[in-house]
Amino acid sequence: MTTEEQFRTVLQECREVFAKKLHDYGAAWRILRIPSLTDQLYIKANRIRSLELKREAHVDEGIRPEFIGIVNYAIIGLIQLEHGFAEKPDDMTVKQAMAEYDRLSEQALQLMLRKNHDYDEAWRGMRVSSYTDLILQKIFRTKQIEELDGVTLVSEGIDANYMDMMNYAVFGLIKLTDW
């Protein structure tokens, strides 16, 4: 499979989880503010790192579901950046949420394709643990940008960091998949 095919396959897996949770919980995430989403991403990435270091889990969920969570929370974050948070989670229908999910995951794919061209598939030579560390680094950068109320001098914004976190998580999922 090509990188694009692998990326699309993994995004489809993440989309299926998102759709199922949207069915079960509705768009309850619409009430989350951006710092709360960044903290959710931190929880997921920190757990991955903890599992990588300890090599043992006491909760019966491995690294893969956490990477899926990073993809989905990053997309939720991008939705919230564009639409703002809601006071009640009933302002977005399932159909609207899925349309936003598809639009933003396609943007992430297109960004990956452009970067992958320039970096010549360097991600394939990286370890999964490096994706974890890079995601954590992006989270801490995002927290700093949040502290600066989004005003940076030369850095990309929160949206670019969420996109990068999503793409690193997809790379991790590709590496964890037996093709």
C-alpha positions as CSV (number, residue, x, y, z in Angstrom):
1,M,0.0,0.0,0.0
2,T,1.1,3.6,-0.6
3,T,1.5,6.0,2.2
4,E,-1.7,7.7,1.1
5,E,-3.6,4.4,1.1
6,Q,-2.3,3.5,4.5
7,F,-3.1,7.0,5.8
8,R,-6.7,6.8,4.5
9,T,-7.2,3.3,5.9
10,V,-6.1,4.5,9.4
11,L,-8.2,7.7,9.2
12,Q,-11.2,5.5,8.3
13,E,-10.6,3.4,11.4
14,C,-10.4,6.6,13.5
15,R,-13.6,7.9,11.8
16,E,-15.5,4.7,12.7
17,V,-14.6,5.1,16.4
18,F,-15.6,8.8,16.2
19,A,-18.9,7.9,14.6
20,K,-19.7,5.2,17.2
21,K,-18.8,7.6,20.1
22,L,-20.9,10.3,18.5
23,H,-23.8,7.8,18.4
24,D,-23.3,6.8,22.0
25,Y,-22.6,10.3,23.5
26,G,-23.8,12.8,21.0
27,A,-21.6,15.8,20.5
28,A,-21.0,16.3,24.2
29,W,-17.5,17.4,23.3
30,R,-19.0,20.6,21.9
31,I,-18.8,22.1,25.4
32,L,-15.0,21.6,25.7
33,R,-12.8,24.7,25.5
34,I,-9.5,24.6,23.7
35,P,-7.3,24.2,26.8
36,S,-9.5,21.3,27.9
37,L,-8.9,19.6,24.5
38,T,-5.2,20.2,24.7
39,D,-5.3,18.6,28.2
40,Q,-7.2,15.6,26.8
41,L,-4.5,15.2,24.1
42,Y,-1.9,15.4,26.9
43,I,-3.6,12.6,28.8
44,K,-3.6,10.4,25.7
45,A,0.0,11.1,24.8
46,N,1.3,10.8,28.3
47,R,-0.4,7.4,28.7
48,I,1.2,6.2,25.5
49,R,4.6,7.3,26.8
50,S,4.0,5.7,30.1
51,L,3.1,2.4,28.4
52,E,6.1,2.6,26.2
53,L,8.4,3.1,29.2
54,K,6.7,0.6,31.6
55,R,5.9,-2.0,28.9
56,E,3.0,-3.0,31.1
57,A,-0.6,-1.8,31.3
58,H,-3.0,-2.2,34.3
59,V,-5.9,-1.0,32.2
60,D,-6.9,-3.3,29.3
61,E,-6.4,-0.7,26.6
62,G,-3.2,-0.5,24.7
63,I,-1.3,2.2,22.7
64,R,-3.4,1.9,19.6
65,P,-6.7,3.2,21.1
66,E,-4.8,6.1,22.6
67,F,-3.3,7.1,19.2
68,I,-6.9,6.9,17.8
69,G,-8.0,9.2,20.6
70,I,-5.3,11.7,19.7
71,V,-6.5,11.7,16.1
72,N,-10.1,12.2,17.1
73,Y,-9.4,14.8,19.8
74,A,-7.2,16.8,17.4
75,I,-10.1,16.9,14.9
76,I,-12.5,17.9,17.7
77,G,-10.0,20.6,18.6
78,L,-9.9,21.9,15.0
79,I,-13.7,21.9,15.0
80,Q,-13.8,23.9,18.2
81,L,-11.2,26.4,16.9
82,E,-13.4,27.1,13.9
83,H,-16.8,27.0,15.6
84,G,-16.1,27.9,19.2
85,F,-17.3,25.9,22.1
86,A,-21.0,25.6,22.9
87,E,-22.9,26.0,26.1
88,K,-24.9,22.9,25.3
89,P,-23.9,19.9,23.1
90,D,-27.0,20.1,20.9
91,D,-25.9,22.8,18.5
92,M,-24.3,20.3,16.0
93,T,-26.0,17.3,14.5
94,V,-24.4,14.0,13.8
95,K,-24.4,14.8,10.1
96,Q,-22.7,18.1,10.6
97,A,-20.1,16.6,13.0
98,M,-19.3,13.9,10.5
99,A,-19.0,16.4,7.6
100,E,-16.6,18.4,9.7
101,Y,-14.7,15.3,10.6
102,D,-14.4,14.3,6.9
103,R,-13.4,17.8,5.8
104,L,-10.7,18.2,8.5
105,S,-9.3,14.7,8.1
106,E,-9.0,15.4,4.3
107,Q,-7.1,18.6,5.2
108,A,-4.7,16.6,7.4
109,L,-4.2,14.1,4.6
110,Q,-3.4,16.8,2.1
111,L,-0.9,18.4,4.6
112,M,0.8,15.1,5.1
113,L,1.1,14.5,1.4
114,R,2.8,17.9,0.9
115,K,5.1,17.4,3.9
116,N,5.8,13.8,3.0
117,H,6.9,14.9,-0.5
118,D,9.4,17.4,1.0
119,Y,10.6,15.1,3.7
120,D,10.8,12.1,1.4
121,E,9.0,9.7,3.8
122,A,11.4,10.3,6.6
123,W,8.7,9.3,9.1
124,R,9.1,5.6,8.0
125,G,12.6,5.6,9.5
126,M,11.4,6.9,12.9
127,R,10.4,4.9,15.9
128,V,6.8,5.0,17.3
129,S,8.2,6.4,20.5
130,S,9.5,9.4,18.6
131,Y,6.0,10.1,17.4
132,T,4.9,10.0,21.0
133,D,7.6,12.5,22.1
134,L,6.9,14.8,19.2
135,I,3.2,14.8,20.0
136,L,4.0,15.7,23.6
137,Q,6.3,18.4,22.4
138,K,3.5,19.8,20.3
139,I,1.1,19.7,23.3
140,F,3.5,21.7,25.4
141,R,4.0,24.2,22.6
142,T,0.2,24.5,22.3
143,K,-0.1,25.1,26.0
144,Q,2.4,27.9,25.7
145,I,0.5,29.4,22.8
146,E,-2.7,29.2,24.8
147,E,-0.9,31.0,27.7
148,L,0.0,33.7,25.1
149,D,-3.7,34.0,24.1
150,G,-2.7,32.7,20.6
151,V,-0.3,35.6,20.0
152,T,3.0,34.3,18.6
153,L,5.9,36.0,17.0
154,V,7.1,33.4,14.5
155,S,5.3,30.2,15.4
156,E,2.4,28.4,13.8
157,G,-0.9,28.5,15.7
158,I,-2.8,26.0,17.7
159,D,-4.5,24.6,14.5
160,A,-1.1,23.7,12.9
161,N,0.0,22.0,16.1
162,Y,-3.3,20.0,16.3
163,M,-2.8,19.0,12.6
164,D,0.8,17.8,13.3
165,M,-0.3,15.9,16.4
166,M,-2.9,14.1,14.3
167,N,-0.5,13.3,11.5
168,Y,2.1,11.9,14.0
169,A,-0.6,9.8,15.6
170,V,-1.6,8.4,12.2
171,F,2.0,7.6,11.5
172,G,2.1,5.8,14.8
173,L,-1.0,3.8,13.9
174,I,0.4,2.9,10.5
175,K,3.6,1.6,12.1
176,L,1.6,-0.4,14.7
177,T,-0.4,-2.1,11.9
178,D,0.6,-5.3,10.2
179,W,0.1,-4.6,6.5
